[in-house]
């Protein structure tokens, strides 16, 4: 898309998005504590950061939104617990993401999931800016977390699968999101510990619901399929180090 064309398109889409703002404000979203727990021992500690799926649009509890759904999906695959916290910023765009991360204690987590880009897709954020700012965001997470921490960047699901954006102008954002996903995969390939997880469209829900529990289970399953093998491998390495450290000792207890 040429510069002039993108500017004109962005102005049109910006007016379109503004016309939808009243509908978005009326959507339900979780009102409970932004943390969930899936039962089990040796729990993985996971942070979900961003907008879009992280916000929980359409439901009233994080237990049935992405945090709870992801915790349960991980536990089914790992056989261990999962403590999932969420920092959801509904209007977040990639240009401010790195700054929002500064106050977060990223060293506490085994995995960090970044869900960002819906607002950039509908704003037609310039692709070079998306590449630059997404790289800064992922590198900020990498630099401020511990070396074993895994980073998962969720790709954008089809924008027209969002009921409020399902009209012909949504196709512009949809096409832009696909181009953004290509860049997201490139960025993750260049950052150690980072994995891009493409998300598909969940089944349709009634427009007034926006999203439902089934949609969040759908995305949680896609994320968990990529996350669980890495978290299992990390856990096994950690156990091996503990066993190696206790070799020759008569006291086999481990203090946590």
C-alpha positions as YAML, in Angstrom:
chain: A
units: angstrom
residues:
- id: 1
  name: UNK
  ca: [0.00, 0.00, 0.00]
- id: 2
  name: UNK
  ca: [1.48, 3.35, -1.08]
- id: 3
  name: UNK
  ca: [2.02, 6.13, 1.44]
- id: 4
  name: UNK
  ca: [-0.75, 8.40, 0.12]
- id: 5
  name: UNK
  ca: [-3.18, 5.51, -0.21]
- id: 6
  name: UNK
  ca: [-2.42, 4.37, 3.32]
- id: 7
  name: UNK
  ca: [-2.98, 7.86, 4.72]
- id: 8
  name: UNK
  ca: [-6.35, 8.21, 2.99]
- id: 9
  name: UNK
  ca: [-7.35, 4.70, 4.02]
- id: 10
  name: UNK
  ca: [-6.24, 5.35, 7.59]
- id: 11
  name: UNK
  ca: [-8.40, 8.48, 7.78]
- id: 12
  name: UNK
  ca: [-11.43, 6.59, 6.49]
- id: 13
  name: UNK
  ca: [-10.83, 3.66, 8.83]
- id: 14
  name: UNK
  ca: [-10.20, 5.99, 11.79]
- id: 15
  name: UNK
  ca: [-13.62, 7.57, 11.26]
- id: 16
  name: UNK
  ca: [-15.12, 4.10, 10.94]
- id: 17
  name: UNK
  ca: [-13.50, 2.94, 14.20]
- id: 18
  name: UNK
  ca: [-14.70, 6.11, 15.96]
- id: 19
  name: UNK
  ca: [-18.24, 5.31, 14.83]
- id: 20
  name: UNK
  ca: [-17.92, 1.92, 16.55]
- id: 21
  name: UNK
  ca: [-16.59, 3.26, 19.86]
- id: 22
  name: UNK
  ca: [-20.02, 3.48, 21.48]
- id: 23
  name: UNK
  ca: [-20.68, -0.19, 20.72]
- id: 24
  name: UNK
  ca: [-17.32, -1.22, 22.17]
- id: 25
  name: UNK
  ca: [-17.84, 0.77, 25.37]
- id: 26
  name: UNK
  ca: [-21.10, -1.06, 26.01]
- id: 27
  name: UNK
  ca: [-19.50, -4.50, 25.75]
- id: 28
  name: UNK
  ca: [-19.14, -6.51, 28.96]
- id: 29
  name: UNK
  ca: [-15.65, -7.27, 30.22]
- id: 30
  name: UNK
  ca: [-14.28, -9.00, 33.34]
- id: 31
  name: UNK
  ca: [-14.76, -7.21, 36.66]
- id: 32
  name: UNK
  ca: [-12.95, -9.70, 38.93]
- id: 33
  name: UNK
  ca: [-9.29, -9.91, 39.98]
- id: 34
  name: UNK
  ca: [-6.92, -10.22, 37.00]
- id: 35
  name: UNK
  ca: [-5.48, -13.55, 38.16]
- id: 36
  name: UNK
  ca: [-6.55, -17.18, 37.89]
- id: 37
  name: UNK
  ca: [-5.26, -20.51, 39.19]
- id: 38
  name: UNK
  ca: [-5.53, -23.94, 37.64]
- id: 39
  name: UNK
  ca: [-4.98, -26.60, 40.29]
- id: 40
  name: UNK
  ca: [-1.87, -28.76, 40.43]
- id: 41
  name: UNK
  ca: [1.67, -28.91, 41.77]
- id: 42
  name: UNK
  ca: [4.75, -27.05, 40.50]
- id: 43
  name: UNK
  ca: [2.59, -24.38, 38.87]
- id: 44
  name: UNK
  ca: [3.81, -22.50, 35.83]
- id: 45
  name: UNK
  ca: [3.60, -18.75, 36.34]
- id: 46
  name: UNK
  ca: [2.22, -17.01, 33.25]
- id: 47
  name: UNK
  ca: [1.58, -13.35, 32.43]
- id: 48
  name: UNK
  ca: [-0.77, -12.26, 29.65]
- id: 49
  name: UNK
  ca: [-0.05, -8.68, 28.58]
- id: 50
  name: UNK
  ca: [-1.79, -6.57, 25.98]
- id: 51
  name: UNK
  ca: [-5.12, -5.75, 24.42]
- id: 52
  name: UNK
  ca: [-7.51, -7.69, 22.21]
- id: 53
  name: UNK
  ca: [-7.95, -11.24, 23.59]
- id: 54
  name: UNK
  ca: [-6.30, -10.26, 26.90]
- id: 55
  name: UNK
  ca: [-9.14, -7.86, 27.72]
- id: 56
  name: UNK
  ca: [-11.89, -10.47, 27.93]
- id: 57
  name: UNK
  ca: [-14.47, -8.59, 25.88]
- id: 58
  name: UNK
  ca: [-17.87, -10.26, 26.03]
- id: 59
  name: UNK
  ca: [-17.56, -12.05, 29.39]
- id: 60
  name: UNK
  ca: [-17.62, -10.89, 33.00]
- id: 61
  name: UNK
  ca: [-14.93, -13.06, 34.61]
- id: 62
  name: UNK
  ca: [-11.28, -13.78, 33.88]
- id: 63
  name: UNK
  ca: [-12.05, -17.38, 34.88]
- id: 64
  name: UNK
  ca: [-13.88, -17.90, 31.58]
- id: 65
  name: UNK
  ca: [-11.84, -15.36, 29.61]
- id: 66
  name: UNK
  ca: [-8.33, -16.03, 28.30]
- id: 67
  name: UNK
  ca: [-6.47, -16.27, 31.66]
- id: 68
  name: UNK
  ca: [-8.66, -19.02, 33.12]
- id: 69
  name: UNK
  ca: [-9.00, -20.82, 29.79]
- id: 70
  name: UNK
  ca: [-5.24, -20.74, 29.20]
- id: 71
  name: UNK
  ca: [-4.45, -21.98, 32.71]
- id: 72
  name: UNK
  ca: [-6.76, -24.97, 32.29]
- id: 73
  name: UNK
  ca: [-5.49, -25.71, 28.78]
- id: 74
  name: UNK
  ca: [-1.89, -25.70, 30.02]
- id: 75
  name: UNK
  ca: [-2.68, -27.91, 33.02]
- id: 76
  name: UNK
  ca: [-4.35, -30.51, 30.80]
- id: 77
  name: UNK
  ca: [-1.19, -30.70, 28.70]
- id: 78
  name: UNK
  ca: [1.49, -30.43, 31.40]
- id: 79
  name: UNK
  ca: [-0.20, -32.22, 34.30]
- id: 80
  name: UNK
  ca: [0.84, -29.34, 36.54]
- id: 81
  name: UNK
  ca: [-0.79, -26.20, 37.89]
- id: 82
  name: UNK
  ca: [-0.85, -22.79, 36.24]
- id: 83
  name: UNK
  ca: [-1.06, -19.36, 37.84]
- id: 84
  name: UNK
  ca: [-2.06, -16.87, 35.16]
- id: 85
  name: UNK
  ca: [-2.04, -13.10, 35.69]
- id: 86
  name: UNK
  ca: [-3.27, -10.60, 33.13]
- id: 87
  name: UNK
  ca: [-2.44, -6.96, 32.49]
- id: 88
  name: UNK
  ca: [-5.08, -5.88, 29.98]
- id: 89
  name: UNK
  ca: [-4.98, -2.46, 28.34]
- id: 90
  name: UNK
  ca: [-7.98, -2.08, 26.00]
- id: 91
  name: UNK
  ca: [-6.64, 0.84, 23.94]
- id: 92
  name: UNK
  ca: [-3.05, -0.39, 23.81]
- id: 93
  name: UNK
  ca: [-1.12, 0.12, 20.58]
- id: 94
  name: UNK
  ca: [2.35, -1.14, 19.85]
- id: 95
  name: UNK
  ca: [3.98, 2.28, 20.12]
- id: 96
  name: UNK
  ca: [3.29, 2.50, 23.86]
- id: 97
  name: UNK
  ca: [3.66, -1.17, 24.78]
- id: 98
  name: UNK
  ca: [7.33, -1.08, 25.81]
- id: 99
  name: UNK
  ca: [6.61, 1.83, 28.15]
- id: 100
  name: UNK
  ca: [3.69, 0.01, 29.77]
- id: 101
  name: UNK
  ca: [5.99, -2.92, 30.54]
- id: 102
  name: UNK
  ca: [8.39, -0.86, 32.67]
- id: 103
  name: UNK
  ca: [6.38, -1.22, 35.88]
- id: 104
  name: UNK
  ca: [5.80, -4.96, 35.57]
- id: 105
  name: UNK
  ca: [7.86, -7.52, 37.51]
- id: 106
  name: UNK
  ca: [8.61, -9.77, 34.58]
- id: 107
  name: UNK
  ca: [11.21, -11.83, 36.46]
- id: 108
  name: UNK
  ca: [8.37, -13.63, 38.28]
- id: 109
  name: UNK
  ca: [7.12, -15.56, 35.27]
- id: 110
  name: UNK
  ca: [7.95, -18.76, 33.42]
- id: 111
  name: UNK
  ca: [6.09, -17.52, 30.34]
- id: 112
  name: UNK
  ca: [4.85, -14.16, 29.08]
- id: 113
  name: UNK
  ca: [2.12, -13.97, 26.44]
- id: 114
  name: UNK
  ca: [1.84, -10.76, 24.42]
- id: 115
  name: UNK
  ca: [-1.49, -10.05, 22.73]
- id: 116
  name: UNK
  ca: [-1.19, -6.83, 20.81]
- id: 117
  name: UNK
  ca: [-2.12, -5.46, 17.41]
- id: 118
  name: UNK
  ca: [-5.90, -5.30, 17.04]
- id: 119
  name: UNK
  ca: [-5.88, -1.54, 17.62]
- id: 120
  name: UNK
  ca: [-2.94, -1.18, 15.24]
- id: 121
  name: UNK
  ca: [-4.66, -3.24, 12.56]
- id: 122
  name: UNK
  ca: [-7.82, -1.14, 12.60]
- id: 123
  name: UNK
  ca: [-5.69, 2.04, 12.65]
- id: 124
  name: UNK
  ca: [-3.60, 0.73, 9.72]
- id: 125
  name: UNK
  ca: [-0.38, 1.39, 11.65]
- id: 126
  name: UNK
  ca: [2.50, 1.69, 9.17]
- id: 127
  name: UNK
  ca: [4.24, -1.66, 8.77]
- id: 128
  name: UNK
  ca: [7.77, -0.28, 9.38]
- id: 129
  name: UNK
  ca: [6.49, 1.22, 12.64]
- id: 130
  name: UNK
  ca: [4.90, -2.09, 13.59]
- id: 131
  name: UNK
  ca: [8.20, -3.91, 12.98]
- id: 132
  name: UNK
  ca: [10.25, -1.35, 14.93]
- id: 133
  name: UNK
  ca: [7.91, -1.04, 17.91]
- id: 134
  name: UNK
  ca: [7.10, -4.73, 18.14]
- id: 135
  name: UNK
  ca: [10.82, -5.50, 18.15]
- id: 136
  name: UNK
  ca: [11.30, -2.98, 20.96]
- id: 137
  name: UNK
  ca: [8.42, -4.55, 22.91]
- id: 138
  name: UNK
  ca: [9.66, -8.12, 22.59]
- id: 139
  name: UNK
  ca: [13.22, -7.08, 23.39]
- id: 140
  name: UNK
  ca: [11.98, -5.19, 26.46]
- id: 141
  name: UNK
  ca: [10.34, -8.38, 27.70]
- id: 142
  name: UNK
  ca: [13.45, -10.40, 26.91]
- id: 143
  name: UNK
  ca: [15.79, -7.96, 28.66]
- id: 144
  name: UNK
  ca: [13.64, -7.60, 31.80]
- id: 145
  name: UNK
  ca: [12.73, -11.25, 32.33]
- id: 146
  name: UNK
  ca: [14.91, -14.12, 33.51]
- id: 147
  name: UNK
  ca: [16.84, -16.13, 30.89]
- id: 148
  name: UNK
  ca: [14.57, -19.20, 31.13]
- id: 149
  name: UNK
  ca: [11.38, -17.19, 30.61]
- id: 150
  name: UNK
  ca: [9.52, -18.05, 27.42]
- id: 151
  name: UNK
  ca: [7.93, -15.27, 25.33]
- id: 152
  name: UNK
  ca: [4.88, -16.00, 23.20]
- id: 153
  name: UNK
  ca: [3.56, -13.34, 20.83]
- id: 154
  name: UNK
  ca: [0.00, -14.01, 19.71]
- id: 155
  name: UNK
  ca: [-0.59, -13.28, 16.06]
- id: 156
  name: UNK
  ca: [-3.70, -11.42, 15.03]
- id: 157
  name: UNK
  ca: [-6.86, -13.41, 14.46]
- id: 158
  name: UNK
  ca: [-8.98, -12.28, 11.47]
- id: 159
  name: UNK
  ca: [-10.29, -8.79, 12.23]
- id: 160
  name: UNK
  ca: [-13.62, -9.46, 10.55]
- id: 161
  name: UNK
  ca: [-14.21, -12.26, 13.04]
- id: 162
  name: UNK
  ca: [-14.77, -9.44, 15.57]
- id: 163
  name: UNK
  ca: [-18.52, -8.79, 15.24]
- id: 164
  name: UNK
  ca: [-18.28, -5.03, 15.61]
- id: 165
  name: UNK
  ca: [-15.73, -4.85, 12.76]
- id: 166
  name: UNK
  ca: [-17.43, -7.34, 10.46]
- id: 167
  name: UNK
  ca: [-18.31, -5.13, 7.52]
- id: 168
  name: UNK
  ca: [-16.62, -4.18, 4.22]
- id: 169
  name: UNK
  ca: [-14.26, -1.64, 5.80]
- id: 170
  name: UNK
  ca: [-13.16, -4.39, 8.16]
- id: 171
  name: UNK
  ca: [-11.59, -6.09, 5.14]
- id: 172
  name: UNK
  ca: [-8.96, -3.32, 5.01]
- id: 173
  name: UNK
  ca: [-7.99, -4.01, 8.60]
- id: 174
  name: UNK
  ca: [-8.12, -7.75, 7.93]
- id: 175
  name: UNK
  ca: [-5.63, -7.51, 5.08]
- id: 176
  name: UNK
  ca: [-3.39, -5.23, 7.12]
- id: 177
  name: UNK
  ca: [-3.46, -7.70, 10.03]
- id: 178
  name: UNK
  ca: [-2.22, -10.48, 7.75]
- id: 179
  name: UNK
  ca: [0.74, -8.35, 6.71]
- id: 180
  name: UNK
  ca: [1.42, -7.54, 10.37]
- id: 181
  name: UNK
  ca: [1.43, -11.27, 11.19]
- id: 182
  name: UNK
  ca: [4.21, -11.88, 8.67]
- id: 183
  name: UNK
  ca: [6.31, -9.25, 10.42]
- id: 184
  name: UNK
  ca: [5.44, -10.66, 13.84]
- id: 185
  name: UNK
  ca: [6.77, -14.07, 12.79]
- id: 186
  name: UNK
  ca: [9.96, -12.42, 11.47]
- id: 187
  name: UNK
  ca: [10.52, -10.53, 14.72]
- id: 188
  name: UNK
  ca: [10.02, -13.63, 16.87]
- id: 189
  name: UNK
  ca: [12.41, -15.62, 14.70]
- id: 190
  name: UNK
  ca: [15.15, -13.10, 15.49]
- id: 191
  name: UNK
  ca: [14.59, -12.84, 19.26]
- id: 192
  name: UNK
  ca: [15.79, -15.77, 21.37]
- id: 193
  name: UNK
  ca: [13.08, -17.33, 23.56]
- id: 194
  name: UNK
  ca: [10.30, -15.72, 21.48]
- id: 195
  name: UNK
  ca: [7.65, -17.74, 19.65]
- id: 196
  name: UNK
  ca: [4.92, -16.43, 17.36]
- id: 197
  name: UNK
  ca: [1.57, -18.20, 17.82]
- id: 198
  name: UNK
  ca: [-0.93, -17.46, 15.07]
- id: 199
  name: UNK
  ca: [-4.54, -17.34, 16.25]
- id: 200
  name: UNK
  ca: [-7.47, -18.36, 14.09]
- id: 201
  name: UNK
  ca: [-11.05, -17.13, 14.17]
- id: 202
  name: UNK
  ca: [-13.22, -18.74, 16.85]
- id: 203
  name: UNK
  ca: [-16.71, -19.92, 16.06]
- id: 204
  name: UNK
  ca: [-19.29, -17.21, 15.51]
- id: 205
  name: UNK
  ca: [-21.13, -15.78, 18.50]
- id: 206
  name: UNK
  ca: [-24.11, -13.48, 18.74]
- id: 207
  name: UNK
  ca: [-22.95, -9.91, 17.90]
- id: 208
  name: UNK
  ca: [-24.21, -8.55, 21.21]
- id: 209
  name: UNK
  ca: [-21.92, -11.00, 23.05]
- id: 210
  name: UNK
  ca: [-18.82, -10.07, 21.00]
- id: 211
  name: UNK
  ca: [-16.93, -13.06, 22.46]
- id: 212
  name: UNK
  ca: [-17.97, -15.94, 24.70]
- id: 213
  name: UNK
  ca: [-16.23, -18.58, 26.82]
- id: 214
  name: UNK
  ca: [-15.91, -20.89, 23.81]
- id: 215
  name: UNK
  ca: [-13.91, -18.26, 21.91]
- id: 216
  name: UNK
  ca: [-11.42, -17.93, 24.75]
- id: 217
  name: UNK
  ca: [-11.13, -21.73, 25.04]
- id: 218
  name: UNK
  ca: [-10.38, -21.78, 21.32]
- id: 219
  name: UNK
  ca: [-7.51, -19.29, 21.62]
- id: 220
  name: UNK
  ca: [-6.25, -20.85, 24.84]
- id: 221
  name: UNK
  ca: [-5.98, -24.19, 23.07]
- id: 222
  name: UNK
  ca: [-3.95, -22.69, 20.23]
- id: 223
  name: UNK
  ca: [-1.60, -20.96, 22.66]
- id: 224
  name: UNK
  ca: [-1.26, -23.97, 24.96]
- id: 225
  name: UNK
  ca: [-0.34, -26.28, 22.08]
- id: 226
  name: UNK
  ca: [2.79, -24.20, 21.49]
- id: 227
  name: UNK
  ca: [3.48, -23.27, 25.10]
- id: 228
  name: UNK
  ca: [3.14, -26.60, 26.90]
- id: 229
  name: UNK
  ca: [6.00, -28.47, 25.21]
- id: 230
  name: UNK
  ca: [8.43, -25.65, 25.97]
- id: 231
  name: UNK
  ca: [7.27, -25.30, 29.57]
- id: 232
  name: UNK
  ca: [7.48, -29.07, 30.07]
- id: 233
  name: UNK
  ca: [11.01, -29.16, 28.70]
- id: 234
  name: UNK
  ca: [12.05, -26.26, 30.95]
- id: 235
  name: UNK
  ca: [10.51, -27.97, 33.98]
- id: 236
  name: UNK
  ca: [12.34, -31.21, 33.24]
- id: 237
  name: UNK
  ca: [15.65, -29.35, 32.91]
- id: 238
  name: UNK
  ca: [15.01, -27.62, 36.22]
- id: 239
  name: UNK
  ca: [14.32, -30.94, 37.93]
- id: 240
  name: UNK
  ca: [17.48, -32.42, 36.42]
- id: 241
  name: UNK
  ca: [19.54, -29.53, 37.80]
- id: 242
  name: UNK
  ca: [18.01, -30.03, 41.24]
- id: 243
  name: UNK
  ca: [18.79, -33.75, 41.17]
- id: 244
  name: UNK
  ca: [22.31, -33.07, 40.01]
- id: 245
  name: UNK
  ca: [22.82, -30.56, 42.81]
- id: 246
  name: UNK
  ca: [21.63, -33.03, 45.42]
- id: 247
  name: UNK
  ca: [23.92, -35.86, 44.29]
- id: 248
  name: UNK
  ca: [26.08, -37.07, 47.14]
- id: 249
  name: UNK
  ca: [23.99, -35.33, 49.77]
- id: 250
  name: UNK
  ca: [22.26, -37.34, 52.48]
- id: 251
  name: UNK
  ca: [19.51, -34.72, 52.75]
- id: 252
  name: UNK
  ca: [17.27, -35.01, 49.68]
- id: 253
  name: UNK
  ca: [14.72, -32.38, 50.73]
- id: 254
  name: UNK
  ca: [14.35, -29.27, 48.64]
- id: 255
  name: UNK
  ca: [13.45, -25.93, 50.17]
- id: 256
  name: UNK
  ca: [11.30, -23.63, 48.08]
...
